[in-house]
């Protein structure tokens, strides 16, 4: 909470590269915390705390607003070809108003839906598959891309994934 209030958070972007052409095709937004006395605090340390306290909702809003601001800046420089991937936590995904919030965010920010990809974990979408398929279809209807991260951590099979409207599948490194 104090990190957001004291402007100690920042976004870093990890490029996602087409392995055949070497071209950067998208960027993944990664939140980082630069603490004034502790230095860089690992996301593995603060994200679980944000999740367990519910602060992840506010943190997710902050990330989306920063992504929008950065995309507008890049667009002004003529660099508007990148899609930006934003991680959505299980708590965020389970919010009943997620699709409505994303729709309102896109309208207010002016960010084109084709510039946004929401990334969910396999465990988040598999907890209640039938309900989540509907939720994912509603998000997909907004015009954005959907990705599943950490696939292969034990929840589903490749054949089951055909039912989900996802665009990108990130295989867990254990494979």
OpenMM code with the backbone's topology and positions (N, CA, C; nanometers):
from openmm import Vec3, app, unit

residues = "UNK UNK UNK UNK UNK UNK UNK UNK UNK UNK UNK UNK UNK UNK UNK UNK UNK UNK UNK UNK UNK UNK UNK UNK UNK UNK UNK UNK UNK UNK UNK UNK UNK UNK UNK UNK UNK UNK UNK UNK UNK UNK UNK UNK UNK UNK UNK UNK UNK UNK UNK UNK UNK UNK UNK UNK UNK UNK UNK UNK UNK UNK UNK UNK UNK UNK UNK UNK UNK UNK UNK UNK UNK UNK UNK UNK UNK UNK UNK UNK UNK UNK UNK UNK UNK UNK UNK UNK UNK UNK UNK UNK UNK UNK UNK UNK UNK UNK UNK UNK UNK UNK UNK UNK UNK UNK UNK UNK UNK UNK UNK UNK UNK UNK UNK UNK UNK UNK UNK UNK UNK UNK UNK UNK UNK UNK UNK UNK UNK UNK UNK UNK UNK UNK UNK UNK UNK UNK UNK UNK UNK UNK UNK UNK UNK UNK UNK UNK UNK UNK UNK UNK UNK UNK UNK UNK UNK UNK UNK UNK UNK UNK UNK UNK UNK UNK UNK UNK UNK UNK UNK UNK UNK UNK UNK".split()
positions = [
    Vec3(0.0847, -0.1188, 0.0000),
    Vec3(0.0000, 0.0000, 0.0000),
    Vec3(0.0892, 0.1251, 0.0000),
    Vec3(0.1886, 0.1247, 0.0873),
    Vec3(0.2786, 0.2410, 0.0948),
    Vec3(0.3631, 0.2545, -0.0313),
    Vec3(0.3998, 0.1435, -0.0920),
    Vec3(0.4792, 0.1494, -0.2155),
    Vec3(0.4025, 0.2215, -0.3247),
    Vec3(0.2717, 0.1953, -0.3345),
    Vec3(0.1901, 0.2654, -0.4350),
    Vec3(0.1763, 0.4127, -0.3976),
    Vec3(0.1510, 0.4372, -0.2706),
    Vec3(0.1310, 0.5742, -0.2239),
    Vec3(0.2596, 0.6575, -0.2385),
    Vec3(0.3757, 0.5946, -0.2170),
    Vec3(0.5028, 0.6663, -0.2206),
    Vec3(0.5722, 0.6615, -0.3565),
    Vec3(0.5017, 0.6140, -0.4588),
    Vec3(0.5552, 0.6099, -0.5945),
    Vec3(0.6850, 0.5285, -0.6027),
    Vec3(0.6859, 0.4123, -0.5355),
    Vec3(0.8040, 0.3262, -0.5350),
    Vec3(0.7940, 0.2128, -0.6357),
    Vec3(0.6791, 0.2008, -0.7008),
    Vec3(0.6601, 0.0939, -0.7993),
    Vec3(0.6962, 0.1440, -0.9378),
    Vec3(0.7415, 0.0529, -1.0194),
    Vec3(0.7699, 0.0863, -1.1584),
    Vec3(0.7406, -0.0351, -1.2452),
    Vec3(0.7157, -0.0087, -1.3713),
    Vec3(0.6956, -0.1185, -1.4656),
    Vec3(0.8216, -0.1363, -1.5481),
    Vec3(0.8549, -0.2601, -1.5677),
    Vec3(0.9607, -0.2972, -1.6609),
    Vec3(0.8923, -0.3809, -1.7680),
    Vec3(0.9478, -0.3822, -1.8855),
    Vec3(0.8871, -0.4551, -1.9954),
    Vec3(0.9843, -0.5588, -2.0495),
    Vec3(0.9374, -0.6823, -2.0530),
    Vec3(1.0157, -0.7918, -2.1084),
    Vec3(0.9694, -0.8152, -2.2516),
    Vec3(1.0584, -0.8041, -2.3477),
    Vec3(1.0168, -0.8252, -2.4865),
    Vec3(0.9846, -0.9718, -2.5125),
    Vec3(0.8839, -0.9946, -2.5943),
    Vec3(0.8515, -1.1278, -2.6426),
    Vec3(0.8857, -1.1274, -2.7910),
    Vec3(0.9709, -1.2209, -2.8295),
    Vec3(1.0332, -1.2189, -2.9610),
    Vec3(0.9848, -1.3367, -3.0456),
    Vec3(0.9559, -1.3087, -3.1718),
    Vec3(0.9250, -1.4148, -3.2674),
    Vec3(1.0541, -1.4928, -3.2890),
    Vec3(1.0535, -1.6216, -3.2563),
    Vec3(1.1761, -1.7010, -3.2624),
    Vec3(1.2278, -1.7210, -3.4050),
    Vec3(1.1412, -1.7088, -3.5045),
    Vec3(1.1867, -1.7262, -3.6424),
    Vec3(1.2439, -1.5986, -3.7014),
    Vec3(1.1769, -1.4849, -3.6764),
    Vec3(1.2214, -1.3599, -3.7390),
    Vec3(1.3123, -1.2766, -3.6484),
    Vec3(1.3079, -1.3031, -3.5171),
    Vec3(1.3847, -1.2219, -3.4233),
    Vec3(1.3185, -1.0898, -3.3916),
    Vec3(1.1985, -1.0669, -3.4471),
    Vec3(1.1263, -0.9420, -3.4283),
    Vec3(1.0542, -0.9404, -3.2932),
    Vec3(1.0608, -0.8258, -3.2246),
    Vec3(0.9852, -0.8088, -3.1016),
    Vec3(0.8387, -0.7935, -3.1401),
    Vec3(0.7522, -0.8816, -3.0862),
    Vec3(0.6116, -0.8792, -3.1229),
    Vec3(0.5221, -0.8277, -3.0112),
    Vec3(0.5708, -0.8335, -2.8886),
    Vec3(0.4929, -0.7814, -2.7768),
    Vec3(0.5858, -0.7584, -2.6582),
    Vec3(0.5288, -0.6951, -2.5576),
    Vec3(0.6025, -0.6673, -2.4342),
    Vec3(0.5189, -0.7192, -2.3176),
    Vec3(0.5850, -0.7785, -2.2190),
    Vec3(0.5142, -0.8206, -2.0992),
    Vec3(0.5452, -0.7206, -1.9885),
    Vec3(0.4392, -0.6638, -1.9303),
    Vec3(0.4554, -0.5662, -1.8219),
    Vec3(0.4839, -0.6401, -1.6916),
    Vec3(0.5916, -0.6012, -1.6259),
    Vec3(0.6319, -0.6626, -1.5002),
    Vec3(0.6495, -0.5530, -1.3953),
    Vec3(0.5767, -0.5639, -1.2853),
    Vec3(0.5846, -0.4620, -1.1814),
    Vec3(0.7053, -0.4906, -1.0923),
    Vec3(0.7741, -0.3833, -1.0558),
    Vec3(0.8911, -0.3929, -0.9690),
    Vec3(0.8761, -0.2907, -0.8570),
    Vec3(0.9318, -0.3235, -0.7417),
    Vec3(0.9244, -0.2360, -0.6244),
    Vec3(1.0650, -0.1944, -0.5854),
    Vec3(1.0885, -0.0643, -0.5953),
    Vec3(1.2174, -0.0083, -0.5545),
    Vec3(1.1979, 0.0572, -0.4184),
    Vec3(1.2306, -0.0191, -0.3149),
    Vec3(1.2140, 0.0280, -0.1768),
    Vec3(1.3269, 0.1260, -0.1436),
    Vec3(1.2971, 0.2352, -0.0709),
    Vec3(1.3995, 0.3372, -0.0452),
    Vec3(1.5181, 0.2885, 0.0386),
    Vec3(1.4986, 0.1886, 0.1246),
    Vec3(1.6112, 0.1400, 0.2057),
    Vec3(1.6505, -0.0041, 0.1720),
    Vec3(1.5550, -0.0853, 0.1273),
    Vec3(1.5837, -0.2257, 0.0971),
    Vec3(1.6283, -0.2481, -0.0460),
    Vec3(1.6150, -0.1476, -0.1302),
    Vec3(1.6479, -0.1641, -0.2709),
    Vec3(1.5358, -0.2359, -0.3439),
    Vec3(1.5707, -0.3119, -0.4455),
    Vec3(1.4697, -0.3830, -0.5242),
    Vec3(1.4152, -0.5007, -0.4429),
    Vec3(1.2832, -0.5018, -0.4269),
    Vec3(1.2152, -0.6102, -0.3555),
    Vec3(1.1617, -0.7065, -0.4613),
    Vec3(1.1910, -0.8327, -0.4442),
    Vec3(1.1511, -0.9345, -0.5410),
    Vec3(0.9989, -0.9454, -0.5514),
    Vec3(0.9469, -0.9579, -0.6742),
    Vec3(0.8024, -0.9803, -0.6899),
    Vec3(0.7566, -1.1065, -0.6160),
    Vec3(0.8447, -1.2068, -0.6044),
    Vec3(0.8085, -1.3278, -0.5302),
    Vec3(0.7826, -1.2971, -0.3838),
    Vec3(0.8321, -1.1834, -0.3373),
    Vec3(0.8105, -1.1433, -0.1987),
    Vec3(0.6848, -1.0581, -0.1821),
    Vec3(0.6616, -0.9620, -0.2718),
    Vec3(0.5498, -0.8706, -0.2483),
    Vec3(0.4202, -0.9083, -0.3192),
    Vec3(0.4255, -0.9810, -0.4296),
    Vec3(0.3019, -1.0188, -0.4992),
    Vec3(0.2162, -1.1126, -0.4134),
    Vec3(0.2721, -1.2167, -0.3502),
    Vec3(0.1880, -1.3004, -0.2633),
    Vec3(0.1237, -1.2229, -0.1478),
    Vec3(0.1951, -1.1241, -0.0942),
    Vec3(0.1380, -1.0412, 0.0131),
    Vec3(0.0238, -0.9570, -0.0426),
    Vec3(0.0449, -0.8995, -0.1607),
    Vec3(-0.0612, -0.8204, -0.2240),
    Vec3(-0.1829, -0.9083, -0.2527),
    Vec3(-0.1578, -1.0304, -0.2950),
    Vec3(-0.2677, -1.1234, -0.3241),
    Vec3(-0.3432, -1.1589, -0.1958),
    Vec3(-0.2697, -1.1928, -0.0900),
    Vec3(-0.3352, -1.2384, 0.0333),
    Vec3(-0.4092, -1.1267, 0.1069),
    Vec3(-0.3692, -1.0021, 0.0856),
    Vec3(-0.4349, -0.8898, 0.1531),
    Vec3(-0.5410, -0.8225, 0.0674),
    Vec3(-0.5514, -0.8655, -0.0585),
    Vec3(-0.6473, -0.8035, -0.1495),
    Vec3(-0.5924, -0.6800, -0.2195),
    Vec3(-0.4724, -0.6381, -0.1844),
    Vec3(-0.4111, -0.5215, -0.2489),
    Vec3(-0.3803, -0.5455, -0.3962),
    Vec3(-0.3840, -0.6719, -0.4387),
    Vec3(-0.3550, -0.7046, -0.5779),
    Vec3(-0.4557, -0.6386, -0.6720),
    Vec3(-0.5767, -0.6141, -0.6236),
    Vec3(-0.6783, -0.5480, -0.7071),
    Vec3(-0.6327, -0.4058, -0.7386),
    Vec3(-0.5944, -0.3323, -0.6357),
    Vec3(-0.5458, -0.1952, -0.6555),
    Vec3(-0.4149, -0.1940, -0.7347),
    Vec3(-0.3272, -0.2900, -0.7065),
    Vec3(-0.2011, -0.2995, -0.7800),
    Vec3(-0.2276, -0.3275, -0.9276),
    Vec3(-0.3236, -0.4151, -0.9573),
    Vec3(-0.3594, -0.4443, -1.0957),
    Vec3(-0.4127, -0.3225, -1.1678),
    Vec3(-0.4927, -0.2414, -1.0989),
    Vec3(-0.5423, -0.1169, -1.1585),
    Vec3(-0.4274, -0.0223, -1.1877),
    Vec3(-0.3322, -0.0141, -1.0943),
    Vec3(-0.2154, 0.0714, -1.1142),
    Vec3(-0.1370, 0.0257, -1.2379),
    Vec3(-0.1152, -0.1056, -1.2499),
    Vec3(-0.0415, -0.1597, -1.3644),
    Vec3(-0.1122, -0.1242, -1.4945),
    Vec3(-0.2428, -0.1466, -1.5002),
    Vec3(-0.3173, -0.1172, -1.6233),
    Vec3(-0.3092, 0.0314, -1.6590),
    Vec3(-0.3185, 0.1176, -1.5601),
    Vec3(-0.3092, 0.2615, -1.5868),
    Vec3(-0.1705, 0.2998, -1.6371),
    Vec3(-0.0676, 0.2393, -1.5805),
    Vec3(0.0694, 0.2668, -1.6258),
    Vec3(0.0905, 0.2154, -1.7681),
    Vec3(0.0412, 0.0966, -1.7971),
    Vec3(0.0517, 0.0414, -1.9322),
    Vec3(-0.0150, 0.1363, -2.0316),
    Vec3(-0.1326, 0.1847, -1.9986),
    Vec3(-0.2034, 0.2773, -2.0864),
    Vec3(-0.1224, 0.4045, -2.1086),
    Vec3(-0.0698, 0.4582, -1.9993),
    Vec3(0.0101, 0.5805, -2.0089),
    Vec3(0.1332, 0.5588, -2.0968),
    Vec3(0.2014, 0.4459, -2.0780),
    Vec3(0.3207, 0.4168, -2.1574),
    Vec3(0.2854, 0.3946, -2.3041),
    Vec3(0.1748, 0.3246, -2.3307),
    Vec3(0.1331, 0.3010, -2.4700),
    Vec3(0.1015, 0.4333, -2.5407),
    Vec3(0.0374, 0.5248, -2.4688),
    Vec3(0.0082, 0.6552, -2.5281),
    Vec3(0.1377, 0.7294, -2.5603),
    Vec3(0.2338, 0.7230, -2.4701),
    Vec3(0.3629, 0.7885, -2.4920),
    Vec3(0.4332, 0.7273, -2.6131),
    Vec3(0.4393, 0.5953, -2.6176),
    Vec3(0.5052, 0.5279, -2.7302),
    Vec3(0.4351, 0.5596, -2.8609),
    Vec3(0.3007, 0.5660, -2.8575),
    Vec3(0.2250, 0.5998, -2.9782),
    Vec3(0.2629, 0.7369, -3.0303),
    Vec3(0.2869, 0.8318, -2.9388),
    Vec3(0.3296, 0.9655, -2.9771),
    Vec3(0.4659, 0.9663, -3.0426),
    Vec3(0.5445, 0.8636, -3.0152),
    Vec3(0.6771, 0.8504, -3.0768),
    Vec3(0.6741, 0.7657, -3.2032),
    Vec3(0.5547, 0.7196, -3.2393),
    Vec3(0.5418, 0.6343, -3.3571),
    Vec3(0.5717, 0.4880, -3.3299),
    Vec3(0.5747, 0.4501, -3.2034),
    Vec3(0.6045, 0.3116, -3.1652),
    Vec3(0.4792, 0.2429, -3.1130),
    Vec3(0.3755, 0.2405, -3.1932),
    Vec3(0.2488, 0.1880, -3.1447),
    Vec3(0.2165, 0.0487, -3.1978),
    Vec3(0.3172, -0.0247, -3.2419),
    Vec3(0.2915, -0.1565, -3.2998),
    Vec3(0.2913, -0.2680, -3.1957),
    Vec3(0.3355, -0.2402, -3.0743),
    Vec3(0.3493, -0.3459, -2.9751),
    Vec3(0.2196, -0.3754, -2.9007),
    Vec3(0.1968, -0.5032, -2.8772),
    Vec3(0.0909, -0.5465, -2.7867),
    Vec3(0.1581, -0.5618, -2.6494),
    Vec3(0.0858, -0.5258, -2.5442),
    Vec3(0.1401, -0.5366, -2.4088),
    Vec3(0.0609, -0.6414, -2.3324),
    Vec3(0.1331, -0.7314, -2.2711),
    Vec3(0.0735, -0.8395, -2.1920),
    Vec3(0.0734, -0.7984, -2.0452),
    Vec3(-0.0407, -0.8140, -1.9807),
    Vec3(-0.0567, -0.7799, -1.8397),
    Vec3(-0.1035, -0.9047, -1.7658),
    Vec3(-0.0325, -0.9395, -1.6604),
    Vec3(-0.0701, -1.0546, -1.5791),
    Vec3(-0.1920, -1.0215, -1.4937),
    Vec3(-0.2842, -1.1142, -1.4893),
    Vec3(-0.4046, -1.1023, -1.4072),
    Vec3(-0.3971, -1.2107, -1.3007),
    Vec3(-0.4019, -1.1720, -1.1751),
    Vec3(-0.3926, -1.2689, -1.0663),
    Vec3(-0.5227, -1.3480, -1.0536),
    Vec3(-0.5174, -1.4630, -0.9889),
    Vec3(-0.6412, -1.5389, -0.9660),
    Vec3(-0.7481, -1.4566, -0.8932),
    Vec3(-0.7075, -1.3750, -0.7968),
    Vec3(-0.8041, -1.2925, -0.7243),
    Vec3(-0.8704, -1.1917, -0.8185),
    Vec3(-0.7918, -1.1302, -0.9055),
    Vec3(-0.8481, -1.0379, -1.0036),
    Vec3(-0.9421, -1.1117, -1.0983),
    Vec3(-0.8997, -1.2281, -1.1453),
    Vec3(-0.9803, -1.3039, -1.2400),
    Vec3(-1.1136, -1.3455, -1.1787),
    Vec3(-1.1144, -1.3720, -1.0498),
    Vec3(-1.2368, -1.4147, -0.9823),
    Vec3(-1.3321, -1.3001, -0.9491),
    Vec3(-1.2923, -1.1766, -0.9756),
    Vec3(-1.3828, -1.0639, -0.9543),
    Vec3(-1.4986, -1.0756, -1.0526),
    Vec3(-1.6197, -1.0650, -1.0040),
    Vec3(-1.7367, -1.0816, -1.0916),
    Vec3(-1.7458, -0.9723, -1.1977),
    Vec3(-1.6841, -0.8573, -1.1722),
    Vec3(-1.6950, -0.7455, -1.2658),
    Vec3(-1.5692, -0.7258, -1.3509),
    Vec3(-1.4848, -0.8277, -1.3622),
    Vec3(-1.3591, -0.8111, -1.4358),
    Vec3(-1.3814, -0.7648, -1.5794),
    Vec3(-1.4678, -0.8321, -1.6529),
    Vec3(-1.4900, -0.7950, -1.7939),
    Vec3(-1.5437, -0.6527, -1.8049),
    Vec3(-1.6355, -0.6170, -1.7170),
    Vec3(-1.6906, -0.4807, -1.7184),
    Vec3(-1.5812, -0.3790, -1.6861),
    Vec3(-1.4959, -0.4120, -1.5895),
    Vec3(-1.3864, -0.3215, -1.5526),
    Vec3(-1.2903, -0.3034, -1.6706),
    Vec3(-1.2558, -0.4127, -1.7381),
    Vec3(-1.1652, -0.4044, -1.8533),
    Vec3(-1.2296, -0.3220, -1.9647),
    Vec3(-1.3585, -0.3447, -1.9915),
    Vec3(-1.4290, -0.2678, -2.0940),
    Vec3(-1.4250, -0.1187, -2.0619),
    Vec3(-1.4562, -0.0824, -1.9378),
    Vec3(-1.4523, 0.0579, -1.8962),
    Vec3(-1.3109, 0.1140, -1.9052),
    Vec3(-1.2128, 0.0342, -1.8650),
    Vec3(-1.0731, 0.0775, -1.8735),
    Vec3(-1.0367, 0.1105, -2.0184),
    Vec3(-1.0736, 0.0224, -2.1107),
    Vec3(-1.0416, 0.0454, -2.2520),
    Vec3(-1.1093, 0.1715, -2.3042),
    Vec3(-1.2340, 0.1923, -2.2660),
    Vec3(-1.3068, 0.3118, -2.3099),
    Vec3(-1.2432, 0.4389, -2.2554),
    Vec3(-1.2155, 0.4405, -2.1260),
    Vec3(-1.1620, 0.5606, -2.0608),
    Vec3(-1.0192, 0.5893, -2.1058),
    Vec3(-0.9373, 0.4847, -2.1149),
    Vec3(-0.7964, 0.5041, -2.1487),
    Vec3(-0.7752, 0.5311, -2.2971),
    Vec3(-0.8674, 0.4825, -2.3792),
    Vec3(-0.8491, 0.4951, -2.5225),
    Vec3(-0.7539, 0.3911, -2.5796),
    Vec3(-0.7081, 0.2986, -2.4966),
    Vec3(-0.6184, 0.1936, -2.5429),
    Vec3(-0.6959, 0.0977, -2.6326),
    Vec3(-0.6426, 0.0729, -2.7493),
    Vec3(-0.7075, -0.0180, -2.8423),
    Vec3(-0.6981, -0.1609, -2.7876),
    Vec3(-0.8076, -0.2361, -2.7902),
    Vec3(-0.8058, -0.3724, -2.7359),
    Vec3(-0.7028, -0.4631, -2.8029),
    Vec3(-0.6709, -0.4362, -2.9297),
    Vec3(-0.5728, -0.5224, -2.9967),
    Vec3(-0.4298, -0.4960, -2.9484),
    Vec3(-0.4133, -0.3968, -2.8631),
    Vec3(-0.2822, -0.3689, -2.8034),
    Vec3(-0.2665, -0.4333, -2.6665),
    Vec3(-0.3690, -0.5062, -2.6201),
    Vec3(-0.3690, -0.5606, -2.4846),
    Vec3(-0.3878, -0.7116, -2.4868),
    Vec3(-0.3066, -0.7790, -2.4082),
    Vec3(-0.3218, -0.9227, -2.3859),
    Vec3(-0.3256, -0.9446, -2.2355),
    Vec3(-0.4270, -1.0142, -2.1888),
    Vec3(-0.4358, -1.0492, -2.0479),
    Vec3(-0.3808, -1.1893, -2.0304),
    Vec3(-0.2934, -1.2043, -1.9329),
    Vec3(-0.2277, -1.3323, -1.9094),
    Vec3(-0.2738, -1.3898, -1.7765),
    Vec3(-0.3256, -1.5111, -1.7819),
    Vec3(-0.3781, -1.5801, -1.6647),
    Vec3(-0.2988, -1.7078, -1.6430),
    Vec3(-0.2999, -1.7571, -1.5209),
    Vec3(-0.2335, -1.8844, -1.4963),
    Vec3(-0.3304, -1.9989, -1.5229),
    Vec3(-0.2744, -2.1125, -1.5532),
    Vec3(-0.3555, -2.2320, -1.5763),
    Vec3(-0.4429, -2.2618, -1.4549),
    Vec3(-0.3874, -2.2485, -1.3352),
    Vec3(-0.4648, -2.2788, -1.2140),
    Vec3(-0.5847, -2.1853, -1.1988),
    Vec3(-0.5715, -2.0597, -1.2404),
    Vec3(-0.6821, -1.9642, -1.2272),
    Vec3(-0.7996, -2.0014, -1.3172),
    Vec3(-0.7710, -2.0429, -1.4392),
    Vec3(-0.8818, -2.0713, -1.5304),
    Vec3(-0.9426, -2.2089, -1.5087),
    Vec3(-0.8708, -2.2990, -1.4443),
    Vec3(-0.9196, -2.4357, -1.4291),
    Vec3(-0.9988, -2.4585, -1.3009),
    Vec3(-1.0041, -2.3604, -1.2109),
    Vec3(-1.0740, -2.3810, -1.0838),
    Vec3(-1.2225, -2.4094, -1.1035),
    Vec3(-1.2861, -2.3427, -1.1953),
    Vec3(-1.4261, -2.3655, -1.2295),
    Vec3(-1.4347, -2.3475, -1.3801),
    Vec3(-1.3939, -2.4498, -1.4519),
    Vec3(-1.3720, -2.4397, -1.5964),
    Vec3(-1.4939, -2.3884, -1.6720),
    Vec3(-1.6104, -2.4405, -1.6453),
    Vec3(-1.7290, -2.4005, -1.7226),
    Vec3(-1.7608, -2.2528, -1.7037),
    Vec3(-1.7582, -2.2060, -1.5799),
    Vec3(-1.7820, -2.0639, -1.5526),
    Vec3(-1.6730, -1.9780, -1.6154),
    Vec3(-1.5490, -2.0256, -1.6070),
    Vec3(-1.4372, -1.9462, -1.6574),
    Vec3(-1.4317, -1.9417, -1.8090),
    Vec3(-1.4832, -2.0441, -1.8759),
    Vec3(-1.4918, -2.0389, -2.0222),
    Vec3(-1.5820, -1.9231, -2.0629),
    Vec3(-1.6942, -1.9083, -1.9949),
    Vec3(-1.7863, -1.7969, -2.0234),
    Vec3(-1.7170, -1.6632, -1.9960),
    Vec3(-1.6469, -1.6547, -1.8827),
    Vec3(-1.5765, -1.5313, -1.8464),
    Vec3(-1.4698, -1.4971, -1.9518),
    Vec3(-1.3964, -1.5979, -1.9962),
    Vec3(-1.2928, -1.5755, -2.0968),
    Vec3(-1.3534, -1.5332, -2.2307),
    Vec3(-1.4652, -1.5929, -2.2675),
    Vec3(-1.5317, -1.5537, -2.3925),
    Vec3(-1.5796, -1.4092, -2.3861),
    Vec3(-1.6264, -1.3678, -2.2695),
    Vec3(-1.6697, -1.2287, -2.2513),
    Vec3(-1.5514, -1.1346, -2.2663),
    Vec3(-1.4377, -1.1694, -2.2077),
    Vec3(-1.3170, -1.0874, -2.2225),
    Vec3(-1.2705, -1.0862, -2.3674),
    Vec3(-1.2715, -1.2022, -2.4306),
    Vec3(-1.2276, -1.2141, -2.5700),
    Vec3(-1.3150, -1.1298, -2.6625),
    Vec3(-1.4438, -1.1205, -2.6319),
    Vec3(-1.5365, -1.0414, -2.7137),
    Vec3(-1.5028, -0.8927, -2.7107),
    Vec3(-1.4243, -0.8494, -2.6130),
    Vec3(-1.3826, -0.7090, -2.6067),
    Vec3(-1.2774, -0.6771, -2.7127),
    Vec3(-1.2183, -0.7813, -2.7736),
    Vec3(-1.1206, -0.7601, -2.8797),
    Vec3(-0.9763, -0.7742, -2.8370),
    Vec3(-0.9524, -0.8160, -2.7137),
    Vec3(-0.8147, -0.8321, -2.6670),
    Vec3(-0.7723, -0.9772, -2.6785),
    Vec3(-0.6445, -1.0022, -2.6605),
    Vec3(-0.5917, -1.1379, -2.6645),
    Vec3(-0.5838, -1.1935, -2.5232),
    Vec3(-0.5881, -1.3265, -2.5135),
    Vec3(-0.5779, -1.3948, -2.3853),
    Vec3(-0.4641, -1.4952, -2.3918),
    Vec3(-0.3885, -1.5027, -2.2839),
    Vec3(-0.2772, -1.5963, -2.2746),
    Vec3(-0.2911, -1.6778, -2.1465),
    Vec3(-0.2398, -1.8000, -2.1515),
    Vec3(-0.2325, -1.8837, -2.0326),
    Vec3(-0.0858, -1.9098, -2.0057),
    Vec3(-0.0444, -1.8800, -1.8835),
    Vec3(0.0937, -1.8981, -1.8405),
    Vec3(0.1020, -2.0228, -1.7527),
    Vec3(0.2200, -2.0774, -1.7437),
    Vec3(0.2482, -2.1917, -1.6556),
    Vec3(0.1680, -2.3155, -1.6919),
    Vec3(0.1353, -2.3320, -1.8207),
    Vec3(0.0627, -2.4523, -1.8595),
    Vec3(0.1515, -2.5734, -1.8328),
    Vec3(0.0884, -2.6777, -1.7804),
    Vec3(0.1612, -2.8011, -1.7536),
    Vec3(0.1942, -2.8191, -1.6069),
    Vec3(0.1317, -2.7378, -1.5222),
    Vec3(0.1588, -2.7493, -1.3783),
    Vec3(0.0624, -2.8460, -1.3110),
    Vec3(-0.0119, -2.9240, -1.3910),
    Vec3(-0.0897, -3.0327, -1.3354),
    Vec3(-0.2399, -3.0200, -1.3375),
    Vec3(-0.2952, -2.9182, -1.4000),
    Vec3(-0.4387, -2.8966, -1.3930),
    Vec3(-0.5173, -2.9422, -1.5149),
    Vec3(-0.4559, -2.9436, -1.6313),
    Vec3(-0.5351, -2.9714, -1.7500),
    Vec3(-0.4530, -3.0454, -1.8544),
    Vec3(-0.5213, -3.0859, -1.9563),
    Vec3(-0.4556, -3.1517, -2.0682),
    Vec3(-0.4664, -3.0618, -2.1910),
    Vec3(-0.3835, -3.0912, -2.2905),
    Vec3(-0.3884, -3.0120, -2.4133),
    Vec3(-0.5241, -3.0232, -2.4803),
    Vec3(-0.5853, -3.1387, -2.4764),
    Vec3(-0.7153, -3.1543, -2.5415),
    Vec3(-0.8226, -3.0697, -2.4732),
    Vec3(-0.8131, -3.0513, -2.3436),
    Vec3(-0.9113, -2.9707, -2.2723),
    Vec3(-0.8995, -2.8229, -2.3077),
    Vec3(-0.7804, -2.7809, -2.3398),
    Vec3(-0.7575, -2.6394, -2.3708),
    Vec3(-0.8322, -2.5923, -2.4948),
    Vec3(-0.8718, -2.6836, -2.5822),
    Vec3(-0.9444, -2.6442, -2.7033),
    Vec3(-1.0738, -2.5713, -2.6700),
    Vec3(-1.1271, -2.5928, -2.5523),
    Vec3(-1.2528, -2.5295, -2.5131),
    Vec3(-1.2341, -2.3846, -2.4686),
    Vec3(-1.1113, -2.3452, -2.4388),
    Vec3(-1.0839, -2.2103, -2.3891),
    Vec3(-1.0464, -2.1177, -2.5046),
    Vec3(-1.1001, -1.9956, -2.5076),
    Vec3(-1.0694, -1.9016, -2.6168),
    Vec3(-0.9377, -1.8275, -2.5921),
    Vec3(-0.8274, -1.9003, -2.5960),
    Vec3(-0.6983, -1.8379, -2.5690),
    Vec3(-0.6175, -1.8249, -2.6972),
    Vec3(-0.5316, -1.7234, -2.6983),
    Vec3(-0.4486, -1.6952, -2.8152),
    Vec3(-0.3054, -1.7438, -2.7978),
    Vec3(-0.2566, -1.7409, -2.6734),
    Vec3(-0.1172, -1.7743, -2.6462),
    Vec3(-0.1112, -1.8733, -2.5311),
    Vec3(-0.0286, -1.9748, -2.5478),
    Vec3(-0.0087, -2.0746, -2.4443),
    Vec3(0.1392, -2.0753, -2.4082),
    Vec3(0.1689, -2.0444, -2.2825),
    Vec3(0.3069, -2.0445, -2.2353),
    Vec3(0.3279, -2.1716, -2.1545),
    Vec3(0.4165, -2.2546, -2.2024),
    Vec3(0.4428, -2.3830, -2.1396),
    Vec3(0.5351, -2.3629, -2.0192),
    Vec3(0.5008, -2.4262, -1.9079),
    Vec3(0.5824, -2.4164, -1.7870),
    Vec3(0.7229, -2.4689, -1.8151),
    Vec3(0.8225, -2.4058, -1.7554),
    Vec3(0.9624, -2.4421, -1.7818),
    Vec3(0.9952, -2.5849, -1.7388),
    Vec3(0.9142, -2.6461, -1.6538),
    Vec3(0.9403, -2.7839, -1.6111),
    Vec3(0.9245, -2.8824, -1.7261),
    Vec3(0.8546, -2.8403, -1.8338),
    Vec3(0.8412, -2.9269, -1.9514),
    Vec3(0.9741, -2.9337, -2.0247),
] * unit.nanometer
topology = app.Topology()
chain = topology.addChain("A")
for resn in residues:
    res = topology.addResidue(resn, chain)
    for name in ("N", "CA", "C"):
        topology.addAtom(name, app.Element.getBySymbol(name[0]), res)
